[in-house]
Amino acid sequence: MYDIIIIGAGAAGMTSALYALRNGKKVLVLEGESLGGQIATSPRLENFPSIKEISGEAFADNLYEQIDALGAEVEIEKAVRIEKRAEGDFAVHTEYGQYEGRSVIIAAGVKHKHLKTRHKREDLVGKGVYYCAVCDGPFYKGQEVALVGDANTALQYALLLSGYCKKVYMYTLFDKFFGDANLVKAVRSKENIEVRPDTNVVDFIGEEELKAIEYTDKDGNLCRQEIPAVFVAIGQVPDNGAFANVADLDEAGYIIADENCKTRTPGVFVAGDCRTKAVRQVSTAVSDGAIAATNASLYLESLEG
């Protein structure tokens, strides 16, 4: 029996583990994909207090080393259901079995939002259509690539790709960016980044792999560009459906909770990007992790009292 089971090993989940472990709790972290979450795929992290610049991967590695040294148990298993039992504790069911815990912190994060195309070409994901430039960009060194998006992640991806790709065509729905001013300035200063504003990518073309993209321009004309790869950075979506029996979700699927990180079920807490909040940054995820773990520890102490 664990004191706290944490679902998700991103910044929020691992910070939750850090604070829970320092409070003397027995902790299990469940991660369905890979350690680090979204931040692990970021080429540069420049807005975390006291750290001028670090790669997202290094930041995640440092967090993992911290919790590993304190005795965290980590399993690469996807949580599919949380069951509150008659005894008052919880069973967290995974794809392979179940684990028992006295409390649970949901830090499941968000996933990349997929671009909805006319012919729903999900079969080309990984075959020219990508959602992580850090992971797959190097395969196209010296080639021309396309990028869809207009916020910070897209701007970072554009700068990263411009470092080793011949040219980056950046497609944006509007004629302005929605990211940090310094990133916008850096993108506009790159000669091999061509911004194509007021465009809407509507389809991916290709049989076994991507050959071209189709898009509409500001006048509504359907255009086509031959390109071997397109990177999509249009935001994220939560994946909280499996937890709806213990936590209320809003219309977009985020877990409803305020800054105390408590859900409607006593003993179940939430941290990070998967909860309702105005700002989703690494610093706010870390803050949530600290709050959720502290409140979970207080909850456990109240049971003993």
C-alpha positions in Angstrom: 0.0 0.0 0.0 1.4 3.4 -1.1 0.7 6.6 0.7 0.4 8.6 -2.5 0.1 7.3 -6.1 1.0 10.0 -8.6 -0.3 9.7 -12.2 2.1 11.4 -14.5 5.8 12.0 -14.5 6.0 15.5 -15.9 7.1 18.6 -14.1 3.9 18.6 -11.9 4.0 14.8 -11.2 7.7 14.7 -10.3 7.5 17.8 -8.1 4.6 16.2 -6.3 6.8 13.1 -5.7 9.6 15.3 -4.5 7.5 17.1 -1.9 5.7 13.9 -0.9 8.9 12.0 -0.4 10.4 14.8 1.7 7.3 14.6 3.8 8.2 10.9 4.5 5.5 9.4 2.3 5.8 6.1 0.3 5.3 7.2 -3.3 4.6 5.5 -6.6 4.7 7.4 -9.9 2.9 6.0 -12.9 3.8 7.3 -16.4 2.0 6.0 -19.5 4.6 7.2 -22.0 8.0 8.7 -21.2 9.4 10.6 -18.2 9.4 14.3 -18.3 6.1 15.1 -20.0 5.8 18.0 -22.4 8.8 19.9 -21.1 11.2 17.1 -22.0 10.6 17.8 -25.7 11.3 21.5 -25.4 14.7 22.6 -26.9 15.2 25.4 -24.4 13.7 26.4 -21.1 14.5 30.1 -20.4 11.8 31.3 -18.0 12.3 29.1 -14.9 13.5 31.2 -11.9 17.2 30.9 -11.1 18.0 29.0 -14.3 19.1 31.2 -17.2 18.8 28.4 -19.8 18.5 24.7 -19.8 17.1 22.1 -22.2 13.7 20.6 -21.3 15.3 17.2 -21.4 18.0 18.1 -18.9 15.4 19.8 -16.6 13.3 16.6 -16.6 16.4 14.5 -16.0 17.4 16.6 -13.0 13.9 16.2 -11.5 13.9 12.5 -12.0 17.4 12.1 -10.4 16.0 14.0 -7.3 13.1 11.8 -6.8 15.0 8.6 -7.6 17.6 9.5 -4.9 14.8 10.0 -2.4 13.3 6.5 -3.1 10.5 7.1 -5.5 9.1 4.1 -7.3 8.4 4.6 -10.9 6.4 2.4 -13.3 5.9 3.0 -17.0 2.2 2.1 -17.0 -0.8 4.1 -18.1 -3.5 4.6 -15.5 -6.9 3.8 -16.9 -9.2 4.1 -13.8 -9.2 5.2 -10.2 -11.5 3.3 -7.9 -12.3 4.6 -4.4 -12.9 1.5 -2.2 -15.2 1.0 0.7 -12.2 1.1 3.1 -11.6 4.7 2.0 -8.4 4.0 0.1 -7.9 3.8 -3.7 -7.1 1.2 -6.4 -5.4 2.7 -9.5 -6.0 0.4 -12.4 -3.4 0.4 -15.2 -3.2 -1.5 -18.5 -1.4 -4.3 -16.7 -2.8 -4.5 -13.2 -3.6 -2.3 -10.3 -1.9 -0.5 -7.4 -3.3 0.5 -4.0 -2.8 3.9 -2.4 -4.2 5.9 0.4 -4.4 9.0 -1.8 -3.9 9.9 -5.5 -2.5 12.9 -7.3 -3.5 13.2 -11.0 -0.8 15.0 -12.9 -1.6 13.5 -16.3 -0.7 16.6 -18.3 -1.9 17.2 -21.8 -1.3 15.8 -25.3 -0.5 17.5 -28.6 -3.6 18.7 -30.4 -3.8 17.1 -33.8 -4.5 19.2 -36.9 -7.9 18.3 -38.3 -7.4 17.8 -42.1 -10.0 17.3 -44.8 -9.2 13.7 -45.3 -8.1 12.9 -41.7 -4.7 11.7 -42.6 -3.7 10.4 -39.2 -1.9 7.5 -41.1 0.9 10.0 -42.0 1.8 10.8 -38.4 5.4 9.7 -38.1 5.7 9.5 -41.9 6.2 13.1 -42.6 3.7 14.6 -40.2 5.1 15.2 -36.7 4.1 16.9 -33.4 7.6 17.1 -31.9 10.4 18.9 -33.7 12.9 18.0 -31.0 12.3 14.3 -31.6 12.0 14.2 -35.3 13.4 17.4 -36.7 17.0 16.1 -37.1 15.8 13.5 -39.7 15.4 16.5 -42.1 18.7 18.1 -41.8 19.6 20.1 -44.9 16.0 19.9 -46.2 13.0 22.3 -46.4 10.2 21.7 -43.9 6.9 23.3 -42.9 5.7 24.3 -39.5 2.1 25.0 -38.4 1.5 27.2 -35.3 1.8 30.7 -34.0 2.5 30.5 -30.2 5.6 29.9 -28.1 6.1 26.2 -28.9 5.8 26.9 -32.6 8.3 29.7 -32.3 10.7 27.6 -30.4 10.3 24.8 -33.0 10.9 27.2 -35.8 14.2 28.4 -34.3 15.3 24.8 -33.6 14.6 23.6 -37.1 16.2 26.7 -38.7 19.5 25.6 -37.1 19.9 22.6 -39.4 17.1 22.7 -42.0 17.7 24.5 -45.3 14.4 26.5 -44.9 11.4 26.5 -42.6 8.0 27.6 -43.9 5.9 28.8 -41.0 2.1 28.7 -41.6 0.0 30.9 -39.2 -3.8 31.4 -39.2 -3.4 35.1 -38.5 -1.0 37.9 -39.4 0.6 38.0 -35.9 2.2 35.7 -33.3 0.9 34.8 -29.9 4.2 34.2 -28.1 7.0 35.9 -26.2 8.4 39.0 -27.9 12.0 37.8 -27.7 11.0 34.6 -29.6 9.1 36.5 -32.2 12.0 38.8 -32.8 14.4 35.9 -33.1 12.2 34.1 -35.6 11.8 37.3 -37.7 15.5 37.7 -37.8 16.2 34.3 -39.3 16.7 34.5 -43.0 15.8 30.8 -43.6 12.4 31.1 -41.8 9.6 32.3 -44.1 6.4 33.2 -42.4 3.2 32.6 -44.4 0.4 34.4 -42.4 -3.3 34.2 -42.9 -3.1 30.6 -44.1 -4.9 27.4 -43.1 -3.3 24.0 -43.7 -6.3 21.8 -44.8 -4.8 18.5 -45.9 -1.7 16.3 -46.0 -0.9 14.6 -49.3 0.9 11.3 -49.8 0.5 7.6 -50.0 3.1 5.9 -47.7 4.7 9.2 -46.6 4.0 12.9 -46.8 4.6 14.4 -50.2 2.9 17.8 -49.9 0.5 19.9 -47.9 -2.5 21.8 -49.1 -3.5 25.2 -47.6 -5.8 28.1 -48.2 -4.3 31.6 -48.5 -5.9 34.8 -47.2 -8.0 35.1 -50.4 -9.4 31.6 -49.9 -7.4 30.1 -52.8 -6.4 26.4 -52.4 -2.6 26.1 -52.7 -0.2 23.2 -52.6 3.4 22.9 -51.4 5.6 20.0 -52.0 7.4 19.3 -48.7 8.8 16.2 -47.0 7.9 17.1 -43.5 5.4 19.2 -41.5 5.7 19.9 -37.8 2.4 20.8 -36.0 2.4 22.9 -32.9 -1.1 24.2 -32.3 -1.6 23.5 -28.6 -2.5 20.7 -26.3 -5.6 18.9 -25.1 -6.2 17.0 -21.8 -6.9 13.3 -21.5 -8.8 13.0 -18.3 -11.8 10.9 -19.3 -10.5 7.9 -17.3 -10.8 10.0 -14.1 -14.3 11.4 -14.5 -15.7 9.1 -11.8 -13.6 10.9 -9.1 -13.1 14.4 -10.5 -15.4 16.9 -12.3 -14.3 17.9 -15.8 -15.1 21.2 -17.6 -16.3 21.3 -21.2 -12.8 21.1 -22.6 -12.0 18.0 -20.4 -9.8 19.7 -17.8 -10.2 18.7 -14.2 -12.0 21.3 -12.2 -9.9 22.5 -9.3 -8.6 25.8 -7.9 -5.2 26.7 -6.4 -5.6 24.2 -3.6 -5.5 21.3 -6.2 -8.3 19.4 -4.5 -10.9 17.5 -6.6 -14.5 16.7 -5.5 -13.3 13.4 -4.1 -11.4 13.6 -0.7 -8.0 12.1 -1.1 -7.8 12.8 -4.9 -5.7 15.8 -5.9 -4.7 17.3 -9.3 -1.6 19.1 -10.4 -0.3 20.7 -13.6 -1.7 21.4 -17.1 -4.5 18.9 -16.8 -6.5 21.1 -14.3 -8.5 24.2 -15.0 -6.1 27.2 -14.8 -5.3 30.5 -16.6 -1.6 29.9 -17.0 0.1 26.7 -18.1 3.9 27.0 -17.6 6.6 24.8 -16.1 6.7 27.2 -13.1 2.9 26.8 -12.5 3.1 23.0 -12.9 5.9 22.9 -10.3 3.8 25.1 -8.0 0.8 22.8 -8.4 3.0 19.8 -7.6 4.2 21.3 -4.4 0.6 22.3 -3.3 -1.0 19.0 -4.3 1.6 16.9 -2.4 1.5 19.1 0.6 -2.3 18.9 0.8 -2.2 15.1 0.1 0.2 14.8 3.1 -2.1 16.9 5.3 -5.0 14.7 4.2 -3.2 11.5 5.2 -2.2 13.1 8.5 -5.9 14.0 9.2 -6.8 10.3 8.7 -4.3 9.3 11.3 -5.5 11.9 13.7 
